[in-house]
Amino acid sequence: MKIRIKFSKYGTMKYIGHLDMMRFFQKAIRRAGIDVKYSEGFSPHQIMSFAAPLGIGMESKGEYMDIEVCSMTSTQDMKEALARVMVEGVDIISVSVLPDNAKNAMASVAAASYLLQRKEGDYPVNDLAEKLQAFLALEAIPYTKETKKSVVELNLKEGIYELAADGSNAIRMMVNASSSGNIKPGMVMEAFCSFAGVEIPAGSYQIIKLETYTENAHKFVPLDAV
């Protein structure tokens, strides 16, 4: 039976990396007494899949992981059992049963929404809402992505689905989060700063992932709505 778990990550836990989060949940699942299914072979491990690694320092209200179980009483019982073994900074939001033919969490991701909250004061941009609207209205938003092995020229415009001010000290956005076209919120902010002619250090705002989406009938829906 395939199970999808939605959880939040915040506070000091935002500094815990992806691999350590995997180990944390593996131990938590054992402590919660969940009848999790293990892989076969010489080195069996819990069958588990995370939707997408969350960058260190980022908070999230919409993280997902899939597991397979051999048996269970109810999703509510599982949610309560997991909640009892969580630490401060990780909350279990929902537990749902997936159809047998459902793709795993990682393969399902199509988009993600974020809130970029200024830590102190307002963003140093006059008419922030209008500037963001003008930025998104550009025909193309070129961005140079440098990796250890290559330099890639991207057009961010293709992967920014929503971008708007939330007051004068926060920015909301929805971007492509699929494996083939993943756009980081920091990339959008860097390009916007260049457009607006301002300098906004990455450490001056907190990135909070609000939700992770899959695509269903040409619409973006949360991963726990499948």
SEBAFI-637841 format. One line per field, with one value per residue: residue number from 0; residue in three letters; x, y negated, z negated of N, C-alpha, C in turn. Coordinates in nm, 2 decimals, decimal comma. Atoms other than C-alpha are relative to their C-alpha. Example, Ala and Ser with C-alpha at 12.3 -4.5 7.8 and 13.67 -1.06 7.14 Angstrom:
BEGIN
nr <- [0	1]
rest <- [ala	ser]
nc1 <- [0,09	-0,09]
nc2 <- [0,12	0,11]
nc3 <- [0,00	0,00]
cac1 <- [1,23	1,37]
cac2 <- [0,45	0,11]
cac3 <- [-0,78	-0,71]
cc1 <- [0,09	-0,08]
cc2 <- [-0,12	-0,11]
cc3 <- [0,00	-0,08]
***
This chain:
BEGIN
nr <- [0	1	2	3	4	5	6	7	8	9	10	11	12	13	14	15	16	17	18	19	20	21	22	23	24	25	26	27	28	29	30	31	32	33	34	35	36	37	38	39	40	41	42	43	44	45	46	47	48	49	50	51	52	53	54	55	56	57	58	59	60	61	62	63	64	65	66	67	68	69	70	71	72	73	74	75	76	77	78	79	80	81	82	83	84	85	86	87	88	89	90	91	92	93	94	95	96	97	98	99	100	101	102	103	104	105	106	107	108	109	110	111	112	113	114	115	116	117	118	119	120	121	122	123	124	125	126	127	128	129	130	131	132	133	134	135	136	137	138	139	140	141	142	143	144	145	146	147	148	149	150	151	152	153	154	155	156	157	158	159	160	161	162	163	164	165	166	167	168	169	170	171	172	173	174	175	176	177	178	179	180	181	182	183	184	185	186	187	188	189	190	191	192	193	194	195	196	197	198	199	200	201	202	203	204	205	206	207	208	209	210	211	212	213	214	215	216	217	218	219	220	221	222	223	224	225]
rest <- [met	lys	ile	arg	ile	lys	phe	ser	lys	tyr	gly	thr	met	lys	tyr	ile	gly	his	leu	asp	met	met	arg	phe	phe	gln	lys	ala	ile	arg	arg	ala	gly	ile	asp	val	lys	tyr	ser	glu	gly	phe	ser	pro	his	gln	ile	met	ser	phe	ala	ala	pro	leu	gly	ile	gly	met	glu	ser	lys	gly	glu	tyr	met	asp	ile	glu	val	cys	ser	met	thr	ser	thr	gln	asp	met	lys	glu	ala	leu	ala	arg	val	met	val	glu	gly	val	asp	ile	ile	ser	val	ser	val	leu	pro	asp	asn	ala	lys	asn	ala	met	ala	ser	val	ala	ala	ala	ser	tyr	leu	leu	gln	arg	lys	glu	gly	asp	tyr	pro	val	asn	asp	leu	ala	glu	lys	leu	gln	ala	phe	leu	ala	leu	glu	ala	ile	pro	tyr	thr	lys	glu	thr	lys	lys	ser	val	val	glu	leu	asn	leu	lys	glu	gly	ile	tyr	glu	leu	ala	ala	asp	gly	ser	asn	ala	ile	arg	met	met	val	asn	ala	ser	ser	ser	gly	asn	ile	lys	pro	gly	met	val	met	glu	ala	phe	cys	ser	phe	ala	gly	val	glu	ile	pro	ala	gly	ser	tyr	gln	ile	ile	lys	leu	glu	thr	tyr	thr	glu	asn	ala	his	lys	phe	val	pro	leu	asp	ala	val]
nc1 <- [0,08	-0,08	0,04	-0,07	-0,01	-0,03	-0,05	-0,06	-0,14	-0,02	-0,09	-0,14	0,00	-0,02	-0,15	-0,02	0,00	0,09	-0,03	0,03	0,15	0,04	-0,03	0,10	0,13	-0,01	0,00	0,13	0,10	-0,02	0,05	0,15	0,06	0,07	-0,04	-0,06	-0,05	-0,14	-0,04	-0,06	-0,14	-0,09	0,00	0,14	0,02	0,14	0,04	0,03	-0,04	0,03	0,04	-0,12	-0,08	0,02	-0,13	-0,04	0,04	0,13	0,11	0,10	0,13	0,06	-0,09	0,07	-0,08	0,08	-0,05	0,09	0,02	0,06	0,13	0,02	0,13	0,06	-0,09	0,00	-0,09	-0,14	-0,04	-0,02	-0,12	-0,12	-0,01	-0,05	-0,15	-0,07	-0,07	0,04	-0,05	0,06	0,14	0,07	0,12	0,10	-0,04	0,10	-0,03	-0,01	0,04	-0,11	-0,07	-0,05	-0,14	-0,05	0,00	-0,10	0,04	0,12	-0,02	0,01	-0,02	0,00	0,03	-0,09	0,01	-0,14	0,04	-0,11	-0,02	0,01	0,04	0,06	-0,09	-0,04	0,05	0,12	0,11	-0,04	0,10	-0,01	-0,13	0,01	0,09	-0,08	-0,10	0,07	0,05	-0,10	0,01	-0,10	-0,07	-0,12	-0,08	-0,11	-0,01	-0,14	-0,02	-0,14	-0,03	0,05	0,08	0,12	0,08	0,15	0,10	0,09	0,14	0,08	0,03	0,06	0,14	0,06	-0,09	0,07	-0,04	0,09	-0,04	-0,13	-0,11	0,00	0,02	0,05	-0,02	0,01	-0,10	-0,02	-0,09	-0,02	-0,14	-0,05	0,00	0,00	-0,05	-0,01	0,05	-0,12	-0,03	0,10	-0,03	-0,12	0,04	0,09	-0,09	-0,07	0,10	0,04	-0,11	-0,02	-0,07	0,07	-0,07	0,08	0,02	0,09	0,14	0,02	0,08	0,09	0,08	0,14	0,06	-0,06	0,12	-0,01	0,09	0,12	0,10	-0,05	0,01	-0,09	0,07	-0,10	-0,03	0,09	0,14	0,02]
nc2 <- [0,12	0,12	0,10	0,13	0,07	0,14	0,05	0,14	0,00	0,14	0,02	-0,05	-0,11	0,04	-0,01	-0,14	-0,03	-0,10	-0,14	-0,01	-0,01	-0,13	-0,09	0,03	-0,06	-0,14	-0,04	0,04	-0,10	-0,12	0,03	0,01	-0,13	-0,01	-0,13	0,05	-0,10	0,02	-0,06	-0,13	0,00	-0,01	0,12	0,06	0,13	0,04	0,05	0,14	0,10	0,14	0,08	0,08	0,05	0,14	0,06	0,03	0,14	0,03	-0,06	-0,05	-0,04	-0,10	-0,10	-0,13	-0,12	-0,12	-0,13	-0,12	-0,07	-0,13	0,01	0,12	0,00	0,11	0,11	0,08	-0,07	0,01	0,14	0,02	-0,08	0,08	0,13	-0,02	-0,02	0,11	0,09	0,14	0,04	-0,09	-0,04	-0,08	0,08	-0,09	-0,13	-0,05	-0,13	0,03	-0,11	-0,09	0,04	0,14	0,02	0,04	0,14	0,07	0,01	0,07	0,15	0,08	0,14	0,02	0,14	0,05	0,13	0,05	0,10	0,08	-0,02	0,13	0,11	-0,03	-0,01	0,14	0,02	0,09	-0,06	-0,14	-0,08	0,04	-0,05	-0,14	-0,02	0,04	-0,11	-0,12	0,03	-0,01	-0,11	-0,11	0,03	-0,08	-0,03	-0,08	-0,09	-0,06	-0,12	-0,04	-0,06	0,08	0,12	-0,02	0,12	-0,03	0,11	-0,02	0,04	-0,12	-0,08	0,08	0,00	0,11	0,08	0,12	0,05	-0,02	0,12	0,06	-0,07	-0,14	-0,03	-0,13	-0,04	-0,14	-0,03	-0,14	-0,08	-0,13	-0,03	0,05	0,15	0,06	0,14	0,03	0,14	0,09	0,03	0,10	0,12	0,06	0,06	0,11	0,11	0,06	0,08	0,12	0,08	0,00	-0,11	-0,06	-0,12	-0,12	-0,02	0,10	-0,05	-0,14	-0,07	-0,09	-0,07	-0,01	-0,12	-0,07	-0,04	-0,08	0,04	-0,09	0,06	0,14	0,09	-0,03	-0,04	-0,05	-0,14	-0,09	0,00	-0,09]
nc3 <- [0,00	-0,01	0,09	-0,02	0,12	-0,02	0,13	0,00	0,05	0,04	0,12	-0,02	-0,09	-0,13	-0,03	-0,01	-0,14	-0,05	0,04	0,14	0,02	-0,03	0,11	0,11	-0,03	0,01	0,14	0,05	-0,04	0,08	0,13	0,00	-0,02	-0,13	-0,07	-0,13	-0,09	-0,03	-0,13	0,01	-0,03	0,11	0,09	-0,01	0,05	-0,01	-0,13	0,03	-0,11	0,03	-0,12	-0,05	0,11	0,04	0,02	0,14	0,04	-0,04	0,07	-0,09	0,05	-0,10	-0,04	-0,01	-0,02	-0,02	0,05	-0,03	0,12	-0,02	0,06	0,08	0,05	-0,07	-0,02	0,12	0,10	-0,04	0,02	0,14	0,04	-0,05	0,07	0,13	0,00	-0,07	0,08	-0,03	-0,13	-0,10	0,03	-0,10	-0,04	-0,05	-0,05	-0,09	-0,08	-0,15	-0,09	-0,03	-0,13	0,02	0,00	0,13	0,02	-0,08	-0,14	-0,02	0,02	-0,12	0,03	0,14	0,03	0,10	0,05	0,03	0,11	0,04	0,14	0,07	-0,09	-0,13	-0,11	-0,04	-0,14	-0,01	-0,08	-0,02	-0,08	-0,14	-0,05	-0,03	-0,12	-0,12	-0,01	-0,06	-0,14	-0,10	-0,09	0,04	0,12	-0,01	0,12	-0,02	0,11	0,00	0,08	0,00	-0,12	-0,12	0,01	-0,07	-0,01	0,02	0,00	0,12	-0,03	-0,03	0,12	0,11	-0,02	0,07	0,07	0,05	0,13	0,11	0,08	-0,04	0,05	-0,04	-0,14	-0,02	-0,13	-0,04	-0,10	-0,04	0,09	-0,06	-0,01	-0,13	-0,01	0,14	0,02	0,14	0,03	0,00	-0,13	-0,04	0,07	-0,06	-0,13	0,03	0,06	-0,12	-0,08	0,08	0,04	0,14	0,05	0,11	0,04	0,02	0,15	0,06	0,00	0,03	-0,10	0,06	-0,10	0,05	-0,05	-0,12	-0,09	-0,12	-0,11	-0,02	-0,10	-0,03	0,12	0,11	0,12	0,10	-0,01	0,08	-0,05	-0,11]
cac1 <- [0,00	0,14	0,12	0,19	0,29	0,28	0,49	0,63	0,99	1,08	1,29	1,63	1,53	1,56	1,94	1,91	2,01	1,82	2,01	1,98	1,61	1,58	1,76	1,54	1,23	1,36	1,42	1,09	0,89	1,05	0,98	0,62	0,57	0,46	0,46	0,68	0,78	1,14	1,32	1,46	1,82	2,13	2,09	1,71	1,60	1,26	1,08	1,07	1,07	1,08	0,92	1,23	1,52	1,47	1,76	1,94	1,80	1,47	1,14	0,85	0,48	0,44	0,70	0,60	0,74	0,60	0,64	0,50	0,35	0,25	-0,05	-0,21	-0,52	-0,61	-0,44	-0,54	-0,37	-0,06	-0,06	-0,09	0,18	0,42	0,33	0,42	0,78	0,85	1,08	1,02	1,06	0,88	0,50	0,29	0,02	-0,16	-0,14	-0,32	-0,34	-0,23	-0,38	-0,17	-0,08	0,02	0,37	0,60	0,64	0,96	0,83	0,51	0,65	0,56	0,57	0,62	0,50	0,72	0,70	1,02	0,97	1,20	1,36	1,38	1,19	1,06	1,21	1,42	1,21	0,98	0,64	0,73	0,40	0,43	0,80	0,73	0,44	0,67	0,94	0,70	0,57	0,91	0,92	1,23	1,41	1,77	1,97	2,31	2,33	2,69	2,76	3,09	3,08	2,90	2,74	2,38	2,18	1,81	1,50	1,33	1,02	0,91	0,91	0,77	0,40	0,31	0,49	0,35	0,41	0,25	0,26	0,59	0,80	0,72	0,71	0,50	0,59	0,51	0,78	0,86	1,00	1,01	1,33	1,36	1,30	1,37	1,39	1,51	1,34	1,69	1,74	1,42	1,52	1,87	1,72	1,46	1,73	1,92	1,60	1,51	1,86	1,88	2,09	1,91	2,13	2,00	2,04	1,81	1,49	1,36	1,24	0,94	0,80	0,42	0,32	0,44	0,22	0,17	-0,01	-0,36	-0,58	-0,36	-0,40	-0,15	-0,29	-0,11	0,05	-0,19	-0,49	-0,42]
cac2 <- [0,00	-0,34	-0,62	-0,99	-1,20	-1,58	-1,76	-2,11	-2,19	-2,51	-2,66	-2,50	-2,20	-2,41	-2,37	-1,99	-1,86	-1,62	-1,30	-1,37	-1,42	-1,09	-0,92	-1,11	-0,98	-0,63	-0,62	-0,80	-0,54	-0,26	-0,44	-0,50	-0,13	-0,17	0,16	0,01	0,22	0,29	0,36	0,70	0,80	0,81	0,46	0,40	0,05	-0,12	-0,20	-0,58	-0,87	-1,24	-1,49	-1,71	-1,81	-2,13	-2,37	-2,42	-2,73	-2,71	-2,65	-2,47	-2,42	-2,17	-1,89	-1,54	-1,19	-0,85	-0,52	-0,17	0,02	0,38	0,30	0,01	-0,06	-0,41	-0,72	-0,91	-0,65	-0,67	-1,05	-1,05	-0,78	-0,99	-1,31	-1,16	-1,09	-1,42	-1,68	-2,06	-2,19	-1,91	-1,87	-1,60	-1,78	-1,49	-1,12	-0,98	-0,65	-0,67	-0,47	-0,17	-0,33	-0,67	-0,80	-0,85	-1,19	-1,28	-1,20	-1,38	-1,73	-1,99	-2,33	-2,48	-2,81	-3,02	-3,32	-3,53	-3,72	-4,01	-3,96	-4,32	-4,61	-4,63	-4,54	-4,84	-4,87	-5,16	-5,03	-4,67	-4,53	-4,73	-4,64	-4,27	-4,29	-4,47	-4,21	-3,92	-4,10	-4,08	-3,87	-3,68	-3,67	-3,55	-3,38	-3,23	-2,92	-2,81	-2,46	-2,28	-2,13	-2,38	-2,71	-2,70	-2,99	-2,98	-3,18	-3,20	-3,35	-3,00	-2,86	-3,15	-3,09	-3,35	-3,64	-3,92	-4,13	-4,04	-4,38	-4,57	-4,31	-3,98	-3,83	-3,53	-3,32	-2,99	-2,83	-2,52	-2,26	-1,96	-1,77	-1,89	-2,26	-2,33	-2,70	-2,81	-3,12	-3,27	-3,26	-3,46	-3,71	-3,76	-3,83	-4,06	-4,26	-4,31	-4,43	-4,67	-4,79	-4,70	-4,48	-4,24	-3,99	-3,64	-3,64	-3,94	-3,73	-3,40	-3,16	-2,96	-2,69	-2,71	-2,41	-2,15	-2,07	-1,81	-1,86	-1,71	-1,79	-2,09	-2,23	-2,25	-2,07	-1,99	-1,66	-1,54	-1,61	-1,33]
cac3 <- [0,00	0,10	-0,15	-0,10	-0,40	-0,40	-0,66	-0,75	-0,83	-1,02	-1,30	-1,36	-1,15	-0,84	-0,87	-0,85	-0,50	-0,28	-0,37	-0,74	-0,70	-0,53	-0,82	-1,07	-0,90	-0,88	-1,25	-1,32	-1,12	-1,32	-1,65	-1,55	-1,49	-1,13	-0,93	-0,66	-0,36	-0,30	0,03	0,11	0,14	-0,07	-0,21	-0,26	-0,32	-0,38	-0,05	-0,07	0,18	0,11	0,35	0,38	0,16	-0,03	-0,03	-0,36	-0,54	-0,37	-0,56	-0,42	-0,48	-0,19	-0,20	-0,09	-0,11	0,00	-0,18	-0,12	-0,41	-0,45	-0,67	-0,86	-1,06	-0,93	-0,80	-1,12	-1,34	-1,13	-1,14	-1,52	-1,56	-1,35	-1,53	-1,86	-1,75	-1,57	-1,70	-1,72	-1,37	-1,19	-1,19	-1,02	-0,82	-0,65	-0,56	-0,26	-0,07	0,30	0,59	0,68	1,02	0,87	0,95	0,66	0,51	0,68	1,03	0,96	0,89	1,15	0,96	0,62	0,46	0,23	0,00	-0,02	-0,35	-0,42	-0,76	-0,86	-0,70	-0,35	-0,02	0,11	0,43	0,50	0,62	0,56	0,70	1,02	1,06	1,03	1,28	1,53	1,47	1,54	1,85	2,02	2,33	2,20	1,87	1,94	1,67	1,67	1,45	1,37	1,25	1,18	1,52	1,75	1,81	1,91	2,05	1,94	2,00	1,66	1,82	1,93	1,57	1,37	1,34	1,08	0,93	0,71	0,41	0,07	-0,09	-0,08	-0,26	-0,09	0,25	0,36	0,66	0,83	1,04	1,23	0,99	1,22	1,26	1,62	1,56	1,19	1,11	0,77	0,61	0,56	0,93	0,99	0,72	0,87	1,21	1,06	0,87	1,20	1,37	1,08	1,03	0,67	0,45	0,22	0,04	0,02	-0,36	-0,40	-0,33	-0,44	-0,18	-0,28	-0,05	-0,07	0,14	0,39	0,69	0,95	1,28	1,32	1,63	1,71	1,36	1,07	0,77	0,43	0,41	0,14	0,36	0,61]
cc1 <- [0,09	-0,06	0,07	-0,02	0,04	0,05	0,06	0,14	0,03	0,10	0,14	0,01	0,02	0,15	0,04	-0,01	-0,09	0,03	-0,02	-0,15	-0,05	0,03	-0,09	-0,13	0,01	-0,01	-0,14	-0,11	0,02	-0,05	-0,15	-0,07	-0,07	0,05	0,05	0,05	0,14	0,04	0,07	0,15	0,09	0,00	-0,14	-0,01	-0,15	-0,02	-0,05	0,05	-0,05	-0,03	0,11	0,08	-0,02	0,13	0,02	-0,03	-0,14	-0,11	-0,10	-0,13	-0,06	0,11	-0,08	0,10	-0,10	0,07	-0,10	-0,01	-0,07	-0,14	-0,01	-0,15	-0,08	0,11	0,01	0,09	0,14	0,05	0,03	0,12	0,12	0,02	0,06	0,15	0,07	0,07	-0,05	0,07	-0,05	-0,14	-0,06	-0,13	-0,11	0,06	-0,11	0,05	0,00	-0,06	0,12	0,08	0,06	0,16	0,05	0,02	0,10	-0,03	-0,12	0,01	0,00	0,03	0,00	-0,03	0,08	-0,05	0,14	-0,03	0,13	0,02	-0,01	-0,04	-0,06	0,10	0,04	-0,03	-0,12	-0,11	0,03	-0,10	0,01	0,13	0,00	-0,09	0,07	0,11	-0,06	-0,05	0,11	-0,02	0,10	0,07	0,13	0,07	0,11	0,02	0,14	0,00	0,15	0,05	-0,03	-0,06	-0,12	-0,08	-0,15	-0,08	-0,10	-0,14	-0,09	-0,04	-0,05	-0,15	-0,08	0,11	-0,07	0,05	-0,11	0,03	0,13	0,12	0,00	-0,04	-0,05	0,04	-0,03	0,08	0,00	0,10	0,02	0,15	0,06	0,01	0,00	0,05	-0,01	-0,05	0,11	0,04	-0,09	0,04	0,13	-0,03	-0,08	0,08	0,07	-0,10	-0,03	0,11	0,03	0,08	-0,07	0,07	-0,09	-0,03	-0,09	-0,15	0,00	-0,09	-0,08	-0,08	-0,14	-0,07	0,07	-0,11	0,04	-0,10	-0,11	-0,10	0,04	-0,01	0,10	-0,09	0,10	0,01	-0,09	-0,14	-0,02	-0,08]
cc2 <- [-0,13	-0,11	-0,13	-0,09	-0,15	-0,06	-0,14	0,02	-0,15	-0,01	0,05	0,12	-0,04	0,01	0,15	0,04	0,12	0,14	0,02	0,01	0,14	0,10	-0,03	0,07	0,15	0,05	-0,03	0,10	0,12	-0,03	-0,01	0,13	0,02	0,13	-0,03	0,12	-0,02	0,06	0,13	-0,01	0,01	-0,12	-0,07	-0,13	-0,04	-0,06	-0,14	-0,09	-0,14	-0,08	-0,07	-0,05	-0,14	-0,06	-0,03	-0,14	-0,04	0,07	0,05	0,04	0,11	0,10	0,14	0,12	0,12	0,12	0,11	0,07	0,14	0,01	-0,13	0,01	-0,11	-0,11	-0,09	0,06	-0,02	-0,15	-0,03	0,07	-0,08	-0,13	0,02	0,01	-0,11	-0,09	-0,14	-0,04	0,08	0,04	0,08	-0,07	0,10	0,13	0,05	0,13	-0,04	0,12	0,08	-0,05	-0,14	0,00	-0,04	-0,15	-0,08	-0,02	-0,08	-0,15	-0,07	-0,15	-0,01	-0,15	-0,04	-0,14	-0,04	-0,12	-0,07	0,01	-0,12	-0,11	0,04	0,02	-0,14	-0,02	-0,09	0,07	0,14	0,08	-0,03	0,05	0,15	0,03	-0,04	0,10	0,12	-0,02	0,00	0,12	0,12	-0,05	0,09	0,02	0,09	0,09	0,07	0,12	0,04	0,04	-0,08	-0,13	0,01	-0,13	0,04	-0,12	0,03	-0,03	0,13	0,08	-0,08	-0,01	-0,11	-0,08	-0,13	-0,04	0,04	-0,10	-0,05	0,08	0,15	0,01	0,14	0,04	0,15	0,03	0,15	0,07	0,14	0,03	-0,05	-0,15	-0,07	-0,14	-0,03	-0,14	-0,10	-0,04	-0,11	-0,14	-0,07	-0,07	-0,12	-0,12	-0,07	-0,09	-0,13	-0,09	-0,02	0,12	0,05	0,13	0,11	0,02	-0,10	0,04	0,15	0,06	0,11	0,07	0,02	0,13	0,06	0,06	0,10	-0,06	0,10	-0,07	-0,14	-0,10	0,04	0,03	0,05	0,15	0,09	-0,01	0,10	0,12]
cc3 <- [0,00	-0,08	0,03	-0,13	0,03	-0,14	0,02	-0,06	-0,03	-0,12	0,03	0,09	0,15	0,04	0,01	0,15	0,03	-0,05	-0,14	-0,02	0,04	-0,12	-0,12	0,02	-0,01	-0,14	-0,06	0,03	-0,08	-0,14	-0,01	0,02	0,13	0,07	0,14	0,08	0,03	0,14	-0,02	0,03	-0,12	-0,10	0,01	-0,07	0,01	0,14	-0,03	0,11	-0,04	0,13	0,06	-0,12	-0,02	-0,03	-0,15	-0,03	0,04	-0,09	0,10	-0,07	0,09	0,05	0,01	0,01	0,01	-0,07	0,05	-0,14	0,03	-0,06	-0,08	-0,04	0,07	0,02	-0,12	-0,10	0,04	-0,02	-0,15	-0,05	0,04	-0,08	-0,14	0,00	0,07	-0,10	0,03	0,13	0,11	-0,05	0,11	0,03	0,04	0,04	0,09	0,07	0,15	0,08	0,03	0,12	-0,01	0,01	-0,13	-0,01	0,08	0,15	0,02	0,00	0,13	-0,04	-0,16	-0,02	-0,13	-0,05	-0,04	-0,09	-0,04	-0,15	-0,08	0,11	0,13	0,11	0,06	0,15	0,00	0,09	0,03	0,09	0,15	0,07	0,04	0,12	0,13	0,03	0,07	0,14	0,11	0,09	-0,03	-0,13	0,00	-0,13	0,03	-0,12	0,02	-0,09	0,00	0,14	0,13	-0,04	0,09	0,01	0,00	0,02	-0,11	0,03	0,02	-0,13	-0,11	0,03	-0,07	-0,07	-0,04	-0,14	-0,10	-0,10	0,05	-0,05	0,03	0,14	0,01	0,15	0,01	0,12	0,04	-0,10	0,04	0,01	0,13	0,01	-0,13	-0,01	-0,15	-0,02	-0,01	0,14	0,05	-0,07	0,06	0,13	-0,02	-0,05	0,12	0,08	-0,08	-0,04	-0,14	-0,05	-0,13	-0,04	-0,03	-0,15	-0,06	0,01	-0,03	0,11	-0,06	0,12	-0,05	0,04	0,12	0,08	0,10	0,10	0,03	0,09	0,03	-0,11	-0,10	-0,12	-0,11	0,01	-0,08	0,05	0,12	-0,05]
***
